[in-house]
Amino acid sequence: GGGGGGARMTINGGQSKIDFSNYKKKSFQLTNMGSKNIVAVFLDVTSATFGDMVFDPFGFAGDDVSKPLTIDVDEGTGFVSGDYYYKIPGEPPVHAQHVNGTGGYRGLLMQFSTFSAGKKISFSIDMDCNSIALTTQDEARQGILNWDAGGVSGAELIGAILHVVFEDGSRARSPLHSDTSNAGAMTEAMECYSPLPLSLTVTTRDGIFQSGENERTGRYGAGVPRIKLRGPPLGKVRVSLMKAFQPVNGDASLQAIIEERLHTHQASWPVNALFDIQTIDVILGEDGQTSLCNDAFVYDRTEDNDIVFTGMDTKPIAFTANLISSTSPARKAYPLSAVERVYLLNDGDPVGDGETRMKSFALFGDDAYVSIVGGYANVSNVQRFSLSAVNQTTTSATQIATGLRQSSLTVDASGQLWEADYGCSIDTSDERNPADEINFIPTSGETTSFSRGLCYTDFLSGELFENTNSGSTCHQGIPRANVTLVAGSEPSGMTFYVRTSIMSSAQCKINNNPVGLPESWSQSLIVAMAGSNDKDDPNGFKVQRVVLDDGTQEDIISYNGSSPRWVPLLNIILTLT
């Protein structure tokens, strides 16, 4: 607020129930946050992420349940009643225009006479997706999970614009964005608001899709969408993944009409309901860029695990992103940029496609330890099998570690289990981060959760930070790495070098030269690293000696080019040692 005008609007603020409707009392709350009286506000939903949403005060633009603008609580704003509220009428959808169906309204205007600083008004109104016009409420609920297709939440209005007019004629505007809850949205419109630049790029196996390109729809499948943001250095960005569907399928003829309406009016993203939203806040790097980790979002399930239905992992999705204030609490952070969006339809395959594979194994006595990698984020779990059992299956295995990434396993001479894994792909200002790691894994007691889907390791300090690049440390109790490796090392296999008596230089020589590695290397860990060439300063292939006691790292063989010719040699060395 400061010395100028400002207004905050929340819709279903903090609501955890994803299908919560703004039909309910006090769903909309408008507060004067500035020093000037507010004389009018206008909510324009034409730019909402869900383009099918309309105000339906008379019951002809959605299902047969309606509600006009209703003031629930007024703290002396001097609300001016009348018949002027509903603006921007839409064209009736197909199969409705000749039977009293309407296109509803995409604008809501409210005027005030005494709306001074600090005062608040709460109200509610019926909104519907226009694609269900002239249905009954019962018909609109006949389908997937008996979803209320007629209910509209604040989250489904993300991207809509709040306009505010103050008593001196000055104006403000700002977009709605997620308030980090499942159904809520909020914004603050302030006179001083001047949107900052932000771009959102999503790369899938089907192409590169950029926000602002007429918000064209892309496609996704199998591989995890890779998200890159570009804006002001160290800016804070709110990113949401929205999963959507058309739930009405109880009556085939009604389903066909609704889907025809959606494909006619918004063919690029033919959906009318949100069934999952996941929101994170991230910090851009000093160069104004960052990329999100592959496991920043979950694609094969929802935040609410009770929402499960066939095909949920191949439904249309959208990513939204906008800069936010960095000093406010998460729920009260307000937008500092337009809401950028990328819409995606599925190309036939779920992200990750549910595949799992064995990455590595290690043997000791009667036990076999197996690293199993699954899903889109290459997250690996470690399981123990007893070789003395017959007809082993995964159901008879014991899970001993979770939350690792692409784990390579080995055991030392005493049977202790060690693993090496990759850091996530998040961009940081230090190219040594996020560090790859070497970790000790306890093989008895409770399953150890390493939570590397949530945290990354700092190369120098070994401290764990949230993968959002926010600079926040991860909660206590998550194991820290025993050894950190520079980002992009990509450890692909390792073994302990144990020098036996037969390898003594005094007993075994060829051409008078000792055979084997130096005796001082005994019990050292020999690690083969694939390296990475997608960094400004690429890591080449290498074999490295690692001393676990003090973390010493010594290159045995290294090659900083991008040719794969060293890979067979790395495998030979691991075999010989």
C-alpha positions in Angstrom: 0.0 0.0 0.0 2.4 2.7 1.1 1.3 6.2 0.1 -0.7 5.0 -2.9 -3.8 3.0 -3.7 -4.0 -0.8 -3.4 -6.4 -3.6 -3.1 -6.1 -7.3 -2.3 -8.5 -10.0 -3.6 -8.6 -13.6 -2.5 -10.8 -16.3 -3.9 -11.2 -19.4 -1.8 -8.2 -18.3 0.1 -6.2 -21.2 1.7 -8.8 -23.8 0.7 -7.3 -27.3 0.5 -10.3 -29.0 -1.2 -9.5 -28.8 -4.9 -13.1 -28.8 -6.1 -14.2 -26.1 -3.6 -16.7 -23.7 -5.3 -16.8 -19.9 -5.1 -20.5 -20.3 -4.9 -20.0 -20.7 -1.2 -20.3 -17.7 1.2 -17.4 -15.3 1.6 -15.5 -17.0 -1.2 -14.4 -13.6 -2.6 -12.7 -11.2 -0.2 -11.7 -7.7 -1.2 -9.6 -5.5 1.1 -8.4 -1.9 0.7 -4.6 -2.2 1.3 -3.7 1.4 0.4 -4.3 4.9 1.5 -6.9 5.9 -1.1 -10.6 5.2 -1.2 -11.7 2.6 -3.8 -14.6 3.6 -6.0 -14.8 0.6 -8.3 -13.3 -2.9 -9.0 -13.6 -5.0 -12.2 -12.7 -8.7 -12.3 -12.1 -9.8 -15.9 -11.9 -13.6 -16.3 -11.3 -13.6 -20.0 -7.6 -14.3 -19.4 -8.2 -17.0 -16.8 -6.1 -20.2 -17.4 -9.4 -22.1 -17.8 -11.1 -20.2 -20.6 -14.4 -21.9 -20.1 -15.3 -20.1 -16.8 -18.1 -17.6 -16.7 -20.3 -15.8 -14.2 -23.7 -17.4 -14.2 -26.0 -15.3 -12.1 -29.3 -16.4 -13.8 -28.7 -20.2 -14.3 -28.6 -20.3 -18.1 -24.8 -20.4 -18.7 -24.0 -23.5 -16.7 -26.0 -26.0 -14.7 -29.4 -25.1 -13.3 -28.2 -23.9 -9.9 -27.5 -20.2 -9.9 -26.7 -17.3 -7.5 -26.5 -13.6 -8.3 -23.8 -11.4 -6.8 -24.4 -11.7 -3.0 -22.8 -9.5 -0.4 -22.0 -11.7 2.6 -20.1 -9.3 4.8 -19.6 -5.5 4.3 -17.4 -3.6 6.7 -18.8 -0.2 5.6 -17.5 0.0 2.0 -20.6 1.7 0.8 -21.3 -1.0 -1.9 -23.5 0.5 -4.5 -26.3 -2.0 -5.4 -27.9 -1.9 -8.8 -28.2 -3.9 -12.1 -24.8 -3.0 -13.6 -22.7 -5.8 -12.2 -22.4 -8.3 -15.1 -20.2 -7.4 -18.1 -18.6 -9.0 -21.2 -21.4 -11.3 -22.2 -20.3 -14.3 -24.2 -21.8 -16.0 -27.2 -24.1 -19.0 -26.3 -22.3 -22.3 -26.8 -23.4 -24.7 -29.6 -26.6 -26.6 -29.0 -27.7 -23.9 -26.5 -28.2 -20.7 -28.5 -31.7 -21.7 -29.6 -33.0 -22.9 -26.3 -32.4 -19.9 -23.9 -28.8 -20.9 -23.2 -26.3 -18.0 -22.8 -22.6 -17.5 -22.8 -22.7 -16.0 -19.3 -20.5 -13.1 -18.4 -16.7 -12.8 -18.2 -16.6 -9.5 -16.2 -17.9 -8.5 -12.8 -18.1 -4.8 -11.9 -18.6 -3.4 -8.3 -18.8 0.2 -7.2 -18.4 1.8 -3.7 -18.9 5.1 -2.0 -17.0 4.7 1.3 -14.4 2.0 0.7 -11.5 3.5 2.7 -8.2 2.1 3.8 -8.4 -1.2 5.8 -12.0 -2.0 5.1 -13.1 -5.3 3.6 -16.1 -6.8 1.8 -16.8 -10.5 1.3 -19.2 -11.8 -1.4 -20.1 -14.8 -3.5 -21.6 -15.5 -6.9 -22.3 -18.5 -9.1 -19.7 -19.3 -11.7 -19.8 -22.3 -14.1 -17.9 -23.7 -17.0 -20.0 -22.6 -20.0 -19.5 -25.9 -21.7 -22.2 -27.4 -19.4 -24.8 -24.8 -20.2 -28.4 -26.0 -19.8 -27.5 -29.1 -17.8 -28.9 -30.0 -14.4 -26.6 -30.2 -11.4 -27.2 -33.9 -11.2 -26.3 -34.3 -14.9 -23.1 -32.3 -14.4 -22.1 -34.6 -11.6 -22.5 -37.9 -13.6 -19.0 -38.8 -14.4 -15.5 -39.2 -13.1 -15.5 -39.3 -9.3 -19.0 -37.6 -9.4 -17.0 -34.4 -9.9 -19.0 -31.2 -9.6 -18.3 -29.8 -13.0 -20.4 -26.8 -12.2 -18.1 -25.6 -9.4 -15.4 -23.0 -10.1 -12.6 -22.5 -7.7 -10.2 -19.6 -7.3 -7.3 -21.7 -8.7 -9.3 -22.2 -12.0 -9.3 -18.4 -12.3 -5.5 -18.0 -12.1 -4.5 -15.4 -14.8 -7.7 -13.4 -14.5 -7.1 -9.7 -14.1 -8.3 -7.5 -11.2 -8.8 -3.8 -12.1 -9.2 -1.1 -9.4 -10.2 2.6 -9.7 -9.5 5.0 -6.8 -11.3 8.2 -5.9 -8.8 10.5 -7.5 -9.1 8.6 -10.8 -5.9 6.7 -10.5 -6.0 3.0 -11.4 -4.3 -0.3 -10.6 -4.4 -3.8 -12.1 -2.8 -7.2 -11.3 -3.3 -10.9 -12.3 -4.6 -13.6 -10.0 -2.1 -16.3 -9.1 -2.0 -19.3 -6.8 -2.0 -18.7 -3.1 -0.2 -22.2 -2.8 -3.4 -23.9 -1.7 -5.4 -26.4 -3.8 -8.3 -24.1 -4.6 -7.2 -20.6 -3.8 -6.0 -17.6 -5.8 -5.1 -14.1 -4.8 -3.7 -10.8 -6.0 -2.8 -7.3 -4.9 -3.4 -4.5 -7.4 -1.3 -1.4 -6.5 -0.7 1.9 -8.3 3.0 1.3 -8.4 2.6 -2.0 -10.2 4.6 -2.3 -13.4 4.9 -5.9 -14.6 8.5 -7.2 -14.7 9.6 -9.5 -17.6 9.5 -13.2 -17.2 9.6 -16.1 -19.7 8.6 -19.7 -19.2 10.0 -22.4 -21.5 8.9 -26.1 -21.3 10.8 -28.7 -23.3 9.3 -32.1 -23.9 10.2 -34.9 -26.4 7.7 -33.2 -28.8 9.4 -29.8 -28.9 10.2 -26.6 -27.1 7.2 -24.5 -26.0 7.6 -20.9 -25.0 5.1 -18.8 -23.1 3.9 -15.7 -24.9 3.8 -17.4 -28.3 0.0 -16.8 -28.5 0.0 -19.4 -25.7 0.0 -22.2 -28.3 -0.5 -25.7 -27.0 2.3 -28.2 -27.0 2.5 -31.9 -26.3 4.1 -34.0 -23.6 4.7 -37.7 -22.8 7.1 -40.2 -21.5 10.0 -37.9 -20.6 9.5 -35.3 -17.8 8.8 -31.8 -19.1 11.9 -29.6 -18.5 11.1 -26.2 -17.2 13.3 -23.1 -17.6 12.6 -19.6 -16.3 14.2 -16.4 -17.3 13.7 -13.0 -15.6 15.3 -10.5 -13.2 18.4 -11.8 -11.4 17.5 -13.4 -8.0 13.8 -12.8 -8.7 11.4 -15.1 -6.9 9.0 -17.0 -9.1 5.8 -19.0 -8.3 5.4 -22.0 -10.6 2.3 -24.2 -10.7 1.5 -27.4 -12.5 -2.2 -27.7 -13.2 -3.8 -31.0 -14.3 -7.2 -30.7 -16.0 -10.0 -32.8 -17.4 -13.6 -32.9 -18.7 -15.2 -35.1 -16.0 -18.8 -35.4 -17.3 -19.2 -38.8 -19.0 -22.2 -40.5 -17.4 -24.4 -39.8 -20.4 -22.8 -40.4 -23.8 -24.9 -37.8 -25.7 -24.3 -35.1 -23.0 -20.6 -35.9 -22.9 -20.5 -35.5 -26.7 -22.2 -32.1 -26.5 -19.9 -30.8 -23.8 -16.8 -32.0 -25.6 -18.0 -30.5 -28.9 -18.4 -27.1 -27.1 -14.9 -27.3 -25.7 -13.4 -28.2 -29.0 -15.3 -25.5 -30.7 -14.4 -22.6 -28.4 -11.0 -23.7 -26.9 -9.7 -26.5 -29.0 -6.2 -25.9 -27.8 -7.0 -27.0 -24.3 -10.4 -28.6 -24.2 -11.0 -29.0 -20.5 -13.3 -27.5 -17.9 -12.1 -28.7 -14.5 -9.0 -28.7 -12.4 -8.2 -32.0 -10.5 -4.7 -31.2 -9.3 -2.4 -28.3 -8.7 1.1 -28.3 -7.4 2.9 -25.0 -6.6 6.5 -24.2 -5.7 8.5 -21.0 -5.3 11.9 -20.8 -6.8 14.7 -18.2 -6.9 16.3 -17.2 -10.2 20.1 -17.3 -10.4 22.4 -14.3 -10.6 22.1 -14.5 -14.4 18.3 -14.3 -14.1 17.8 -18.0 -15.0 17.0 -21.3 -13.4 15.8 -24.8 -14.5 13.7 -26.9 -12.2 14.6 -30.3 -11.1 12.9 -33.2 -12.9 11.2 -34.1 -9.6 9.9 -30.7 -8.8 6.4 -32.0 -9.7 4.7 -35.3 -9.4 3.0 -36.5 -12.6 1.6 -40.0 -11.8 -0.5 -39.0 -8.8 -2.1 -35.9 -7.2 -1.4 -33.9 -4.1 -4.6 -35.3 -2.8 -4.0 -39.1 -2.9 -7.8 -39.8 -2.7 -8.2 -38.5 -6.3 -7.5 -41.5 -8.4 -9.0 -42.5 -11.7 -8.1 -44.3 -14.9 -6.1 -42.1 -17.3 -5.3 -39.4 -14.8 -1.6 -39.5 -15.8 -2.4 -38.6 -19.5 -4.7 -35.6 -19.0 -4.0 -32.1 -20.3 -1.7 -30.0 -18.2 -0.6 -26.4 -17.9 2.4 -24.7 -16.3 1.9 -21.2 -15.0 4.7 -18.9 -13.7 4.9 -15.4 -12.4 7.3 -13.3 -10.4 6.2 -12.7 -6.8 7.1 -10.4 -3.9 10.0 -12.0 -2.0 9.4 -10.6 1.5 5.8 -11.6 2.0 4.7 -15.0 3.6 3.9 -17.5 0.8 0.1 -17.2 1.1 0.3 -13.4 1.0 3.0 -13.0 -1.7 1.6 -10.9 -4.6 2.4 -11.0 -8.3 5.1 -8.8 -9.8 4.6 -9.9 -13.4 2.0 -11.3 -15.8 1.1 -15.0 -15.4 3.0 -16.8 -18.1 1.5 -20.1 -19.3 2.4 -23.1 -21.4 -0.5 -25.6 -22.2 0.3 -29.2 -23.0 -1.8 -32.1 -24.3 -0.6 -35.7 -23.8 0.8 -37.6 -26.8 -0.2 -41.0 -25.6 2.3 -41.9 -22.9 2.4 -41.0 -19.2 5.4 -39.2 -17.9 7.9 -42.0 -17.0 5.4 -44.5 -18.3 5.7 -46.4 -15.0 9.0 -48.1 -16.0 11.4 -49.3 -13.5 14.8 -50.9 -14.1 17.8 -52.2 -12.2 20.6 -49.7 -12.2 23.2 -51.5 -10.1 23.7 -54.4 -7.7 26.3 -55.5 -5.1 26.8 -58.9 -3.3 28.0 -59.7 0.2 27.5 -63.2 1.7 23.9 -64.3 1.2 22.7 -60.8 0.5 22.2 -59.0 -2.8 21.6 -55.3 -2.8 19.8 -53.9 -5.9 19.4 -50.2 -7.0 16.0 -49.9 -8.7 15.4 -46.7 -10.8 11.8 -45.8 -11.6 9.7 -43.0 -13.0 10.4 -39.8 -14.7 12.9 -38.3 -12.2 15.3 -41.3 -12.1 14.7 -41.7 -8.4 16.2 -44.9 -7.1 15.4 -47.1 -4.1 17.7 -49.8 -2.7 16.4 -53.2 -1.9 18.0 -56.2 -0.2 17.3 -59.8 -1.4 18.4 -63.0 0.4 20.2 -65.3 -2.0 19.3 -68.2 0.2 15.6 -67.8 -0.6 14.1 -69.6 -3.5 12.0 -67.9 -6.3 12.8 -64.4 -5.3 10.3 -61.6 -6.2 10.3 -57.9 -5.4 7.6 -58.6 -2.9 10.0 -60.6 -0.8 12.7 -57.9 -0.8 13.4 -55.5 2.0 13.6 -51.8 1.1 16.6 -50.2 2.9 16.9 -46.8 1.3 14.7 -44.4 -0.7 15.0 -41.0 -2.3 18.3 -41.5 -4.1 19.0 -40.8 -7.8 20.6 -43.3 -10.2 22.4 -45.1 -7.4 25.5 -47.2 -8.2 26.3 -49.7 -5.4 29.3 -51.5 -3.9 30.3 -53.0 -0.6 33.5 -52.7 1.3 35.6 -55.6 2.8 33.4 -55.6 6.0 30.2 -55.7 4.1 29.1 -52.1 4.5 27.0 -50.8 1.7 27.9 -47.6 -0.2 26.3 -45.8 -3.1 27.1 -43.0 -5.5 24.3 -40.9 -7.1 23.6 -37.9 -9.3 22.5 -34.5 -8.0 19.3 -33.1 -9.5 19.4 -30.8 -12.6 18.5 -27.5 -10.9 20.5 -24.5 -12.0 22.5 -22.7 -9.3 25.0 -19.8 -9.5 27.8 -22.2 -8.6 28.5 -24.8 -11.4 29.8 -27.2 -8.8 26.2 -27.5 -7.5 24.1 -29.5 -7.0 26.8 -31.9 -6.0 26.8 -35.6 -6.9 27.4 -37.7 -3.9 28.8 -40.8 -2.2 26.7 -42.1 0.7 26.9 -44.9 3.3 23.6 -46.9 3.5 22.7 -48.6 6.7 21.6 -52.2 5.9 19.7 -52.8 9.2 17.0 -51.0 11.1 14.5 -48.6 9.6 14.5 -47.7 5.9 16.7 -44.6 5.3 15.1 -41.8 3.4 17.7 -39.6 1.6 15.0 -37.3 0.2 17.2 -36.2 -2.8 14.0 -35.4 -4.6 13.5 -32.6 -2.2 17.0 -31.5 -1.4 20.4 -31.0 -3.0 23.8 -31.1 -1.6 26.2 -28.1 -1.6 29.6 -29.2 -3.0 31.7 -27.2 -0.5 29.8 -27.4 2.7 27.9 -30.6 2.3 24.8 -28.8 3.6 21.4 -29.8 2.2 19.2 -27.1 0.5 15.7 -27.3 -0.9 15.6 -28.1 -4.6 13.5 -25.0 -5.2 16.8 -22.9 -5.3 15.2 -20.8 -2.6 18.3 -20.9 -0.4 16.3 -22.6 2.4 17.9 -25.6 4.1 16.2 -29.0 4.2 14.7 -30.2 7.5 16.8 -32.0 10.0 17.1 -35.8 9.9 18.0 -36.2 6.3 21.4 -37.9 5.9 24.2 -35.7 4.5 26.6 -37.0 1.9 29.8 -38.7 3.1 31.7 -37.3 0.0 30.6 -34.6 -2.4 31.5 -34.8 -6.1 31.3 -31.8 -8.4 28.0 -31.4 -10.3 27.9 -33.4 -13.5 30.4 -36.0 -12.4 27.7 -38.7 -13.0 29.3 -41.6 -11.1 28.4 -44.7 -13.2 30.1 -47.5 -11.2 32.5 -48.0 -8.4 34.4 -50.6 -6.4 36.7 -50.8 -3.5 40.3 -51.7 -4.3 41.6 -54.4 -2.0 45.2 -55.3 -2.5 45.8 -59.0 -1.8 49.1 -60.6 -0.9 49.5 -62.1 -4.4 49.6 -58.6 -5.8 52.6 -57.6 -3.6 55.2 -55.9 -5.7 57.8 -58.2 -4.1 56.0 -61.3 -5.4 54.5 -60.2 -8.7 56.4 -58.3 -11.4 56.3 -58.0 -15.2 59.5 -56.8 -16.9 60.7 -55.9 -13.4 57.8 -53.5 -12.9 55.4 -54.1 -10.0 51.9 -55.3 -10.9 48.8 -53.7 -9.5 47.9 -50.3 -8.0 50.0 -48.8 -5.2 49.6 -50.5 -1.8 48.6 -47.2 -0.2 45.5 -47.4 -2.3 44.1 -50.4 -0.6 40.6 -49.8 0.7 40.2 -46.8 -1.5 37.1 -46.4 -3.6 37.6 -46.4 -7.4 34.8 -44.5 -9.1 34.1 -44.4 -12.8 32.4 -41.1 -13.9 30.6 -40.5 -17.2 30.9 -36.8 -16.9 28.7 -34.1 -18.4 29.3 -31.9 -21.5 26.2 -29.7 -21.0 27.9 -27.3 -18.7 29.8 -24.1 -19.5 32.9 -25.9 -18.2 32.2 -29.6 -19.1 33.3 -32.5 -16.9 35.0 -35.2 -19.0 35.0 -38.9 -18.5 37.3 -40.0 -15.6 38.3 -42.6 -13.1 38.9 -41.2 -9.7 40.3 -42.6 -6.4 38.3 -41.5 -3.4 39.4 -41.8 0.2 36.4 -42.0 2.4 38.1 -41.1 5.6 38.9 -37.6 4.5 37.1 -37.2 1.2 40.4 -36.9 -0.8 39.7 -37.2 -4.6 42.5 -38.0 -7.0 42.1 -38.4 -10.8 43.6 -41.7 -12.1 42.5 -41.2 -15.7 40.6 -38.2 -17.1 39.5 -37.0 -20.5 37.8 -33.6 -20.9 36.5 -34.2 -24.4 33.0 -35.4 -25.3 34.1 -38.6 -27.2 32.8 -41.8 -25.6 36.0 -43.7 -26.3 36.9 -43.9 -22.6 33.8 -45.8 -21.6 35.1 -49.3 -22.4 38.3 -48.5 -20.6 36.4 -47.4 -17.5 34.5 -50.7 -17.5 37.8 -52.6 -17.9 39.4 -50.8 -14.9 36.5 -51.5 -12.7 36.6 -55.2 -13.6 40.4 -55.5 -13.0 40.2 -53.8 -9.6 
